[in-house]
Amino acid sequence: MSNSGIIKGIIFSILPVFELRGGIPVAIASGASWFSAFFFCVGANILVIGPIFFFLDYIHEHLMKIRTYNRVFNLYLNRVRKKAEEKFAKYKWEYFVLFLFVAIPMPGTGAYTGCLIAWFFELDRKKSYISIALGVITAGIVVTIVATAANYGFLKIFIKE
């Protein structure tokens, strides 16, 4: 097991831009086993859910007085709002939809965005936390499979050079 690979993976997994899409592949490419990469990166990504909710509930309000923060946050919120309203307006099962939204490992669909959506729509914290955590685990499984396959060259079967 590569400790530096795990540390790199954890750091990438807690960054909002990369999350698991960056953390797991970095850990595996740095020499960590797929199991260690999955376990530590998913764990780190789940652990950020609580601080994100705390930030949105208590600190965000004070930062909105700073013009630059206000502008950047509102731009991001408007982008997320459009994406979320399309999906949430159609369904009654908001926690299942939240799970699916986080579970798909695409840019803009991770724990950070899931927390923002739950906060914006004032969803129950406990149910949201569970939905987001299950989404993170599911996304972690998908990313681990793809990263492991890529690392061991299984994807080369489908790619002609």
C-alpha positions as a Markdown table, in Angstrom:
| # | Residue | x | y | z |
|---|---|---|---|---|
| 1 | Met | 0.0 | 0.0 | 0.0 |
| 2 | Ser | 1.3 | 3.4 | -0.9 |
| 3 | Asn | 0.7 | 5.9 | 2.0 |
| 4 | Ser | 1.5 | 8.9 | -0.2 |
| 5 | Gly | -1.0 | 7.6 | -2.8 |
| 6 | Ile | -3.7 | 7.4 | -0.1 |
| 7 | Ile | -2.9 | 10.9 | 1.2 |
| 8 | Lys | -3.0 | 12.3 | -2.3 |
| 9 | Gly | -6.3 | 10.5 | -2.9 |
| 10 | Ile | -7.8 | 11.9 | 0.4 |
| 11 | Ile | -6.8 | 15.4 | -0.4 |
| 12 | Phe | -8.3 | 15.2 | -3.9 |
| 13 | Ser | -11.5 | 13.6 | -2.5 |
| 14 | Ile | -12.1 | 16.5 | -0.1 |
| 15 | Leu | -11.6 | 19.2 | -2.7 |
| 16 | Pro | -14.9 | 20.3 | -4.3 |
| 17 | Val | -13.6 | 20.4 | -7.8 |
| 18 | Phe | -12.3 | 16.8 | -7.9 |
| 19 | Glu | -14.0 | 14.8 | -5.1 |
| 20 | Leu | -14.0 | 11.0 | -5.9 |
| 21 | Arg | -13.6 | 11.5 | -9.6 |
| 22 | Gly | -10.1 | 12.8 | -8.8 |
| 23 | Gly | -9.2 | 11.2 | -5.5 |
| 24 | Ile | -9.7 | 7.5 | -6.4 |
| 25 | Pro | -7.8 | 7.6 | -9.7 |
| 26 | Val | -4.9 | 9.6 | -8.2 |
| 27 | Ala | -4.7 | 7.1 | -5.2 |
| 28 | Ile | -4.7 | 4.1 | -7.5 |
| 29 | Ala | -2.2 | 5.6 | -10.0 |
| 30 | Ser | 0.0 | 6.5 | -7.1 |
| 31 | Gly | 0.3 | 2.9 | -6.0 |
| 32 | Ala | -2.6 | 2.4 | -3.6 |
| 33 | Ser | -4.7 | -0.7 | -3.8 |
| 34 | Trp | -8.2 | -0.3 | -5.2 |
| 35 | Phe | -9.7 | -1.3 | -1.8 |
| 36 | Ser | -7.6 | 1.3 | 0.1 |
| 37 | Ala | -8.3 | 3.9 | -2.5 |
| 38 | Phe | -12.0 | 3.3 | -2.3 |
| 39 | Phe | -12.2 | 3.0 | 1.5 |
| 40 | Phe | -10.2 | 6.1 | 2.3 |
| 41 | Cys | -11.4 | 8.4 | -0.5 |
| 42 | Val | -15.1 | 7.5 | 0.0 |
| 43 | Gly | -14.7 | 7.9 | 3.8 |
| 44 | Ala | -13.0 | 11.4 | 3.3 |
| 45 | Asn | -15.7 | 12.5 | 0.9 |
| 46 | Ile | -18.5 | 11.4 | 3.3 |
| 47 | Leu | -16.8 | 13.2 | 6.2 |
| 48 | Val | -17.1 | 16.5 | 4.4 |
| 49 | Ile | -20.9 | 16.4 | 4.3 |
| 50 | Gly | -21.2 | 17.5 | 8.0 |
| 51 | Pro | -18.9 | 20.5 | 7.6 |
| 52 | Ile | -20.6 | 21.6 | 4.4 |
| 53 | Phe | -24.0 | 21.7 | 6.1 |
| 54 | Phe | -22.5 | 23.5 | 9.1 |
| 55 | Phe | -20.9 | 26.0 | 6.7 |
| 56 | Leu | -24.2 | 26.6 | 4.8 |
| 57 | Asp | -26.2 | 26.8 | 8.0 |
| 58 | Tyr | -24.0 | 29.1 | 10.1 |
| 59 | Ile | -21.0 | 30.7 | 8.3 |
| 60 | His | -22.4 | 31.3 | 4.8 |
| 61 | Glu | -24.8 | 34.0 | 6.0 |
| 62 | His | -21.9 | 36.1 | 7.3 |
| 63 | Leu | -19.9 | 35.7 | 4.2 |
| 64 | Met | -22.7 | 36.9 | 2.0 |
| 65 | Lys | -21.8 | 40.5 | 3.1 |
| 66 | Ile | -18.6 | 40.2 | 1.1 |
| 67 | Arg | -19.3 | 41.3 | -2.4 |
| 68 | Thr | -17.0 | 38.9 | -4.2 |
| 69 | Tyr | -18.2 | 35.9 | -2.2 |
| 70 | Asn | -21.8 | 36.9 | -2.8 |
| 71 | Arg | -21.3 | 37.2 | -6.5 |
| 72 | Val | -19.4 | 33.9 | -6.9 |
| 73 | Phe | -21.8 | 32.0 | -4.6 |
| 74 | Asn | -24.9 | 33.3 | -6.4 |
| 75 | Leu | -23.5 | 32.4 | -9.8 |
| 76 | Tyr | -22.8 | 28.9 | -8.6 |
| 77 | Leu | -26.2 | 28.6 | -6.9 |
| 78 | Asn | -28.0 | 29.8 | -10.0 |
| 79 | Arg | -26.3 | 27.1 | -12.1 |
| 80 | Val | -27.0 | 24.4 | -9.5 |
| 81 | Arg | -30.6 | 25.7 | -9.0 |
| 82 | Lys | -31.4 | 25.3 | -12.7 |
| 83 | Lys | -30.0 | 21.8 | -12.8 |
| 84 | Ala | -31.7 | 20.7 | -9.6 |
| 85 | Glu | -35.1 | 22.3 | -10.3 |
| 86 | Glu | -35.4 | 20.3 | -13.5 |
| 87 | Lys | -34.9 | 17.1 | -11.7 |
| 88 | Phe | -36.7 | 17.8 | -8.4 |
| 89 | Ala | -39.7 | 19.4 | -10.0 |
| 90 | Lys | -40.5 | 16.1 | -11.8 |
| 91 | Tyr | -40.3 | 13.8 | -8.8 |
| 92 | Lys | -41.9 | 13.3 | -5.4 |
| 93 | Trp | -39.0 | 11.2 | -4.1 |
| 94 | Glu | -36.6 | 14.0 | -3.5 |
| 95 | Tyr | -34.2 | 11.9 | -1.3 |
| 96 | Phe | -34.0 | 9.2 | -4.0 |
| 97 | Val | -33.3 | 11.8 | -6.6 |
| 98 | Leu | -30.7 | 13.4 | -4.4 |
| 99 | Phe | -29.0 | 10.0 | -4.0 |
| 100 | Leu | -29.1 | 9.5 | -7.8 |
| 101 | Phe | -27.7 | 13.0 | -8.4 |
| 102 | Val | -24.7 | 12.4 | -6.2 |
| 103 | Ala | -24.3 | 8.8 | -7.3 |
| 104 | Ile | -23.5 | 9.7 | -10.9 |
| 105 | Pro | -19.8 | 10.6 | -11.0 |
| 106 | Met | -20.0 | 13.5 | -13.4 |
| 107 | Pro | -18.7 | 17.1 | -13.0 |
| 108 | Gly | -20.9 | 19.1 | -10.7 |
| 109 | Thr | -22.6 | 16.0 | -9.1 |
| 110 | Gly | -20.9 | 15.2 | -5.8 |
| 111 | Ala | -21.3 | 15.6 | -2.1 |
| 112 | Tyr | -20.7 | 19.4 | -2.2 |
| 113 | Thr | -23.5 | 20.0 | -4.8 |
| 114 | Gly | -25.7 | 17.4 | -3.1 |
| 115 | Cys | -25.4 | 19.3 | 0.2 |
| 116 | Leu | -26.1 | 22.6 | -1.6 |
| 117 | Ile | -29.3 | 21.2 | -3.2 |
| 118 | Ala | -30.5 | 19.7 | 0.2 |
| 119 | Trp | -29.8 | 23.1 | 1.9 |
| 120 | Phe | -31.5 | 25.1 | -0.9 |
| 121 | Phe | -34.6 | 23.0 | -0.9 |
| 122 | Glu | -34.6 | 22.8 | 2.9 |
| 123 | Leu | -34.6 | 19.0 | 3.0 |
| 124 | Asp | -34.4 | 17.1 | 6.3 |
| 125 | Arg | -30.6 | 17.0 | 7.2 |
| 126 | Lys | -30.6 | 13.4 | 8.5 |
| 127 | Lys | -32.3 | 12.0 | 5.4 |
| 128 | Ser | -30.2 | 14.2 | 3.1 |
| 129 | Tyr | -27.0 | 13.1 | 4.9 |
| 130 | Ile | -27.9 | 9.4 | 4.3 |
| 131 | Ser | -28.9 | 10.0 | 0.7 |
| 132 | Ile | -25.7 | 11.9 | -0.1 |
| 133 | Ala | -23.5 | 9.3 | 1.7 |
| 134 | Leu | -25.1 | 6.5 | -0.2 |
| 135 | Gly | -24.7 | 8.4 | -3.4 |
| 136 | Val | -21.0 | 8.9 | -2.5 |
| 137 | Ile | -20.5 | 5.2 | -1.9 |
| 138 | Thr | -22.2 | 4.4 | -5.2 |
| 139 | Ala | -20.1 | 6.9 | -7.1 |
| 140 | Gly | -17.0 | 5.5 | -5.4 |
| 141 | Ile | -17.8 | 2.0 | -6.6 |
| 142 | Val | -18.2 | 3.3 | -10.2 |
| 143 | Val | -15.1 | 5.4 | -10.1 |
| 144 | Thr | -13.0 | 2.6 | -8.5 |
| 145 | Ile | -14.1 | 0.1 | -11.2 |
| 146 | Val | -13.2 | 2.5 | -14.0 |
| 147 | Ala | -9.9 | 3.7 | -12.4 |
| 148 | Thr | -8.9 | 0.1 | -11.6 |
| 149 | Ala | -9.7 | -1.0 | -15.2 |
| 150 | Ala | -7.8 | 1.9 | -16.6 |
| 151 | Asn | -4.8 | 1.4 | -14.3 |
| 152 | Tyr | -4.5 | -2.3 | -15.3 |
| 153 | Gly | -5.0 | -1.6 | -19.0 |
| 154 | Phe | -8.3 | -3.4 | -19.4 |
| 155 | Leu | -9.6 | -0.4 | -21.3 |
| 156 | Lys | -6.9 | -0.8 | -23.9 |
| 157 | Ile | -8.9 | -3.7 | -25.4 |
| 158 | Phe | -11.4 | -1.1 | -26.6 |
| 159 | Ile | -9.0 | 1.6 | -27.6 |
| 160 | Lys | -7.0 | 1.2 | -30.8 |
| 161 | Glu | -3.7 | 3.1 | -31.0 |
